Amino acid sequence: MDELDLLARALPDAPPPSPEVVARARARLAAGHTRSRSLTRVWALGAAVATAAVVTAVTVMAGLLSAPAPVLVQPRNAELLQLADRVERLPDQRGAYWWEVLIVGDRVPAGGYNLRTQQRIERRVPLDTAERSTILSYAPSALPASAADERAWRAAGAPARVKPRCPKGTLADECRPIRITDQPYGCEWRDMGDAQVGDSSLASFTLADLAAIPADRNGLLAKLREYHRVWVSRGFEQPFEDFLPLAGNLLSMPIRPQLRAAVLRLLAELPDTVVHGTATDPLGRQALSVTIGRDSDRSPSYTRTLLDPRTGAMLARAGYVPGGSDVLAYTARAPETGWTTHRPPLPKSCKALP
């Protein structure tokens, strides 16, 4: 379609005038003295300008129709920002107890083959501070890491327990024989003196501490600066900019959705945060794979944080073989993790520690 076609559509043919209109026009023309030629020229000029304006508008319209659509530029780490928008609208659900179940996996050399080890660790934290929290851990279990490792294990007599090859200086308790099974066994538990939640890499938190963290960007940054000052007072020299990625550890803790959304937005701003798209976590769940912070130069592996695409909570953190997708070690939050109205019972077979 060209400009003339558009003009024809914009100015369709008018219907012919009626006999009365024609008669009135002839009478005015016969009078002749009431209209000047200058008025005729003004009318002609006005008609020309109006027609030119229509042609110009139609030409602009044609240009807009033929021009390519503008390209919408996505903001950096848009997936995290979109996830934050969804998470912010989630309801804040709480119960009487926070039940955290961690599955810790590793690949351990043992003789001429490798084992894939797993250990289950549970923490029961009451909302009522008058109650004590408990922590429970199972003995690590293991299976051959691959089909080739299983053949080597069977060639060695398929032992029921295998002593791992431990680096020099490893504590004896950390180098005990491992049972070849995929089921947890041999659990121990103890009362904890406080109700600490999560790890202490960022700070030591209780449920009340987490509930007090502001959910707006400026308030969150102010809190993180407080935690950083505590680090510095203990002798650490890490700049605040390098400390900021540790805010990602809050995503593994029982924080309200609005705070989780604020953390996601803050992480999206950091220069070393990279979103790698969807992936499968070590427990087989779909996740959003993200790099938060830089990997250590001393480590040959690379690390990914795997987030729940619905809630933004951390599903797992895993280390991978350089240039591949084989998991070396991981810490994953089991599906049981969450709030519950009743205190999760301790297995009767577990041994209570002083």
Beta strands, then each sheet from edge to edge (+ up, - down):
strand 1: 97-110
strand 2: 113-126
strand 3: 134-139
strand 4: 141-144
strand 5: 161-162
strand 6: 178-180
strand 7: 185-191
strand 8: 274-280
strand 9: 286-291
strand 10: 302-307
strand 11: 314-320
strand 12: 327-333
strand 13: 338-340
strand 14: 351-352
sheet 1: 5+ 6- 4- 2+ 1- 12+ 11- 10+ 9- 8+
sheet 2: 5+ 6- 4- 2+ 1- 13+
sheet 3: 5+ 6- 4- 2+ 3- 7+ 14+
end
